[in-house]
Amino acid sequence: MKLEELKDCLLSIPDADLDNFAKDFIRKWNITPTAIQLLEVLDNIVRYSLSCDLVVQFLDMQLKTVMLNENITMEELEVHAIWRNQMN
């Protein structure tokens, strides 16, 4: 799957497998999501149990791919994850 297709693919997942709250974040993505956008959705999905495990695994794989494309590590990315401070 091309990253340009990811947004539409995720938005087409039934609400039972990916909650509409998570889809609201996805709707705000660029055509090609950035690593920080993927991480924010993943964090919210895991924290609030908004999807099935398969979606979490799929998004995690996509995040790793985008991180490679952006040449960024998780440690570098976490610095920009400002919502994590609000979650605690």
C-alpha positions in Angstrom: 0.0 0.0 0.0 1.2 3.5 -0.8 1.3 5.9 2.1 -0.9 8.2 0.0 -3.7 5.6 0.3 -3.3 5.0 4.0 -5.7 7.8 5.1 -8.6 6.6 2.9 -7.9 3.0 3.8 -8.1 3.7 7.6 -11.2 5.9 7.2 -13.0 3.0 5.4 -12.5 0.6 8.4 -15.8 -0.1 10.1 -16.4 1.8 13.4 -16.4 -1.5 15.3 -12.7 -1.9 14.4 -11.6 1.7 14.5 -13.5 4.2 16.6 -14.8 7.4 15.1 -12.8 9.4 17.6 -9.6 8.0 16.1 -10.9 8.7 12.6 -11.3 12.4 13.6 -7.5 12.6 14.0 -6.9 10.7 10.8 -9.2 13.1 8.8 -6.8 15.9 9.8 -3.7 14.2 8.3 -1.8 15.4 5.2 -2.3 13.3 2.1 0.8 11.4 3.2 0.8 11.2 7.0 3.9 12.3 9.0 5.4 10.2 11.7 4.1 12.6 14.4 0.6 12.3 13.0 0.8 8.5 13.0 2.2 8.5 16.6 -0.6 10.7 17.9 -3.2 8.4 16.5 -1.5 5.3 17.8 -1.1 6.8 21.3 -4.8 7.7 21.4 -5.9 4.3 20.0 -3.9 2.4 22.6 -4.7 4.7 25.5 -8.4 4.7 24.9 -8.8 1.3 23.3 -10.2 2.7 20.1 -9.4 -0.1 17.7 -8.7 -3.8 17.3 -5.2 -5.2 17.7 -4.8 -5.7 14.0 -5.3 -1.9 13.3 -2.7 -1.1 16.1 -0.2 -3.5 14.5 -0.8 -2.1 11.0 -0.4 1.5 12.2 2.8 0.6 14.1 4.3 -0.9 10.9 3.3 2.2 9.0 4.8 4.4 11.7 8.1 2.6 11.4 8.1 3.0 7.6 7.4 6.7 7.8 10.1 7.1 10.5 12.6 5.5 8.1 11.5 7.8 5.3 11.8 10.8 7.5 15.1 9.6 9.0 13.9 10.1 12.5 14.2 7.9 15.6 11.5 7.3 18.2 13.5 9.3 20.7 13.6 12.3 18.4 9.9 11.9 17.6 8.8 11.7 21.2 10.2 15.2 21.9 7.4 16.5 19.6 4.7 14.4 21.1 3.4 17.2 23.3 0.1 15.5 24.0 1.9 12.9 26.1 2.5 15.5 28.7 -1.2 16.1 28.8 -2.0 12.4 29.2 -0.3 12.0 32.5 
